[in-house]
Amino acid sequence: MADVCLWLSGLHGMPEEDLGAVLPRYWGRGQRTRLVAESSLEVAGRLLGFAGALPAAALLAEAEGINTAGHWVIALEPVAFRGQAGRAVLQPLPGLEESDAVALFDAAVEFLAETPWILKRGARRWYVLSSTSPDLHCPDPEQVWGREPLALQVTGADARRWNAFLNELQMFLAAHPVNQDIHAVGMESWCLFWAWGEGCLPEQRPLTKWQSLAAEADYLQAAAAWLGLPLAYPKALQAAGNLPDNLLWVWSGAWLYPDAAKSFAALHPALQNFWRRGGTLQCLTGVLAHGGVERLTLRSADRWRFWRRLARPGHALPGVW
């Protein structure tokens, strides 16, 4: 049977909402279940057939032509603290001019020559490779950008060793002449990193039921390339008025209840055509405030009830991926 999964990654609900109350605010019928997941990377990994969290750093490195076979990989995202509503929040930094980027990277490689870490350079971020797999778990970037990250700590048995290494690397780069010159003209120094996406690629590529993937996030597009999944494009899908079978569509962006009907009105004809073919639509929230995600499964008999009278939410039963 044809299947479409619509992952509303930006839909998080309200902290006080119970499981079973989020998606029914948007759809009034269907089977509701709650799924265990700690981060959006785990949701992505489960959906794409990985055993756990998506090894996003390794996938991004592979997409940039870096061979990660047999290595554990973590991404170093250049960041800066920016003022926002009286808070110091973390934001990603754009890349440097090529000459400056090369100078900093070459210096960092020399600095790490006597350590077990292997440094690789990508277009906008660096990657650290290791022949062993440290016990290290980093916060999901979607929990970090635009927020105060002080409460989001790296965990795991090797967290202290990793933090010491990263702090030493950052202090070394801060004192580099390139960053000194950047700082002198009032620009953000390229020396702070947020580490994320840790993990190894499996020896055997996972089997996935999806035949195409629509997603804007670079790590999801990298996963599609590694898995051999064709990319679909949201604007084209909306314009076509038809949804392909076995499509995983990651609908990014923030979700606000008053805007939801307007956002989804363009999908109505495509969903009608899909249901006429006997398809099943699964909708997933993002990771909710109390943890986990909520899934709503809609079949042709449930129909589209977005702007009709809502049914009572009821309770979302435990489910499996």
N, C-alpha and C positions, 0 to 999 in steps of 0.2 A: 504494500500500500504506500502511496506517495506520502511523504512526510516533510513538513516545513517546521523548523524551530526558529522562533523569533526571540532572541535574547535581548531583553530591554536592560542593557548593562547599566544605564544611568538611572533606573527606577529603584529607589531604595526605601520608599515608604517613610513613615514617621516613626521615631523611636518607640512611641507608646503603642504602636499597632501590633496586634497579634498575628501569628501566621494564619493565613486564610483570609485576611482582611485587605491585603494589598491589591492583588490582581483583580479580585471581584469588583473593585471600585471602577475598573475599566471594562470588564466583561462580566455579565451577570450569570452565565451558565458555564458548565464544563466541570471536569474532574480536577480537584485541587490537591496537590501533594506538596510536602516540604522536603527539600533535599539538603544534605549536609555539605557545606563548603565554607572554607575559611577566607577565601580571597577570590578575586576575579580570575587570577591565574589558575586556581584550582578548578573553577567552573569551566574555563577554556580547555584545560587539560582533560577533564571528564568528557566534555562534549566531543572532543577530537580523538578520543580513544586512548589517551595516555593514562598511565596507572594512577597518577596524582596530578600535582601542579604542573602546568606547562613549563618546560625548560626554555623560557623565552630568550634568555641571553644566548644560549647555544644556537637557537633557531635564527636569531638576528645575526649572529656572527657568521653562520653558514650562508645566509642570504647575501652577506658582504664578501663572500669568497674565502672566508677563514675556515680552515679544516679543524674541526673540533673533535674528531674521532678519538675515543678513549679518554677524553678530558672532561672534567667538571668545569663549568663556565659560569661566570657572573659578570653582569654588565656594570660599568661605571658611568653613570649619567652625570655630566657636568651640571652643577646647580649653583644657585645664588639665593641668598635671603633677601626678600623684597618686603617693603612695608605695605600692609593692606589692612585697612580699617583698624589701625592701631596695633596690628600684630605683625610679627616677623614670620612670613610664610615662605615656603620653599617653592622655587620655580626652576624649570630646566633652562639652561643657557644655550644659545645658538653656538654653532661652530666658530672657530677662529680662522683668520687668514692662514693659508696653507703653510707659509714659511714659519709662522709662529707655532702652528700646530705640530709641524714636524720637529721643530727645535725642542718643544716641551716633551713630546713623545720620546725622542731619542735620549733625552736626559733621564726620563723615567725608566727606560729600558736599562740604561747603564746603572742607574741607582738600584735596580732590582736584580742585577747580575748574580749576586751571591745568595739570592732567596729562591725558594721553591716555586714562586709564582712566575707565570709566563704572561707577558703583556702583549696584546694585539690592538691595533688601531683601526677603528671603523670611521665612517664618514662623519658621524656626529657624537659618537661615544667610544669609550675604550672597553676592552674585554680582558678579564683576568682568567687565565686557564690554569688548571692544576691537574696533575696526574693522579692525585688522590681526591676523594670526595669529602670535604669538610662537613661537619655537622653544623650547618649554618642556615638560618631561615630569616629572610629579609621581608620587611613589610611590602605589601603590594603598592606600586606607584599610584594607583587610583585612590589610595588612602592617604597619599602624601602631598601630591601637588596642590598648591593653594591652601595648605594647612600648616599649622605649627607642628613640626614633626618630633618635638621633644619627647612625647609620650610613646612614640613608635620606635621601639628598640629592636636591634638585631638579636635574635635568640639562638640557642643551640650551644653545645659543649665547646665549640671553637669560636664563639662570638668574641670573647676577650682577645684571643690571638688575632682574629681578623681586624677588630677595631684598632688594635695597636699598629698593625701593618698599615691600615688605611690612613690613620692619623699621621704616621711617619711620612707616608707618600705625599699627603696633602701639605704638610709643613715644608717638605723639600720643594714642592712645586711653587708654593707661595713665595719662597725666597729666590726663585729663578729670575734672571734678568728680564725675560719676556713678560712675566707677570708683574714685576716691579714697574716696567714701562707702561703696561696696561693700567695699573693702579694709579700711576702718576698723572694720567690724562683723565682720571675720573671714571674709568670703565670698570666693569666687574672682572676681577681676577679669575682665571680659569684654573682653579686649584681645588675646589670643593666638589665632592662626588657623592651621589646617592647610589648605593649598590642595590641591585635587584635582579630578579629573573634567574636565580641560581639553579643549577641542575645539569644533568648529563642527557644527551640524546640516547634513546634505546638502540640496541644493536639491530633490532627488527622494527621497521616502521609500522606504527599501529594501523590496524584496519579501521576505517571509519565508514559509516553508512552514508555520509554526505557526499553528494556529487558536485556541489559547488558551495562557495563561501562568499558572503558579502560582508565586508568589514573594513573599517577605516584605519584601525590601529596597525602600526607597522609590524608588531610582533605577531599579530594574527595573519597578516599577509605573508610574513616569513614562514609561519607554520603551514599555510596553504601551499606555498612553493615547495617546501620540504616533503609534504605529503602528496604532492602532485594533484592538488585540488584546483580546478579552474576558479578564478575570481569572478564574481558577479558584482555589479555596481548598483547601489541603492537607487540613484536617480533613474537609471535605465529600467530597473525592476518596476518602479512606480509608473513610469511612462508606458511600459509595455502592456499593463493591465493584465498580466499573467505571471504566475509564480512557477518556476521550474520545480520538478520533483526533487525531493531530498536536498533541500536548500537549508543551510545554516546562515541566518541573517543576524548579524550583531548590530543592533540599532543603538548607536552611541548617543551621547549627549544627555543633558539633564532632563528629567521628566517632572512636569508640574501638572497636577490634576486638571486645572482649568484649561490647559492647552492640549490635553491628550486627544480629545475628539478631533480638533483641527489637525493635529499631527497625523492622525490615522485615517482621515476621511479619504485620502487618495488611495489607500490600500483596499477600500471596500470592493471595487469591481474585481481586482485581482483575487481577493479571497473568495468571492462568489464563484469565479471560474474554477478556482482550486478545489472548492468543496464539491462542485458538480462532478469532478473527477474522483470523488470519494476520498479526498485527502484528509489528513489529520494535522492540525496546527497545535504546536506546543509553544507556549509563551513562558519565558523565565524572567524573573526579576533580576536585578543586580543583587549583590550580597546585602542583606538587610541589616538594620542596626543591631538586632539581637542575634545575628549570625544566620547562616544558611540562606538558601534561596527558595522562592516559591514558584511552583510550576502549575500552569493551568493547561489542560489538554482539551481541545475543542474539536469535535467531529462535526460532520455535515448537519446532523440533527440539532446541534446546539445553536447553529447559525450565529450571525453577527448581532450582538445586542448592545453595541457600544453606547448608543444614545437612547436606548429604550430604558424602561423601568428596570432597575437593578434588582436582582434576587439577593436574598440575605446571604452574607459571605459564608457562614457556617465555619467548619473547622478543616484545616488542611492536614490530611493524614500523612504519616511518614511514607516516603517513597524511595525508590532506588534510581540510580542514574541509568 
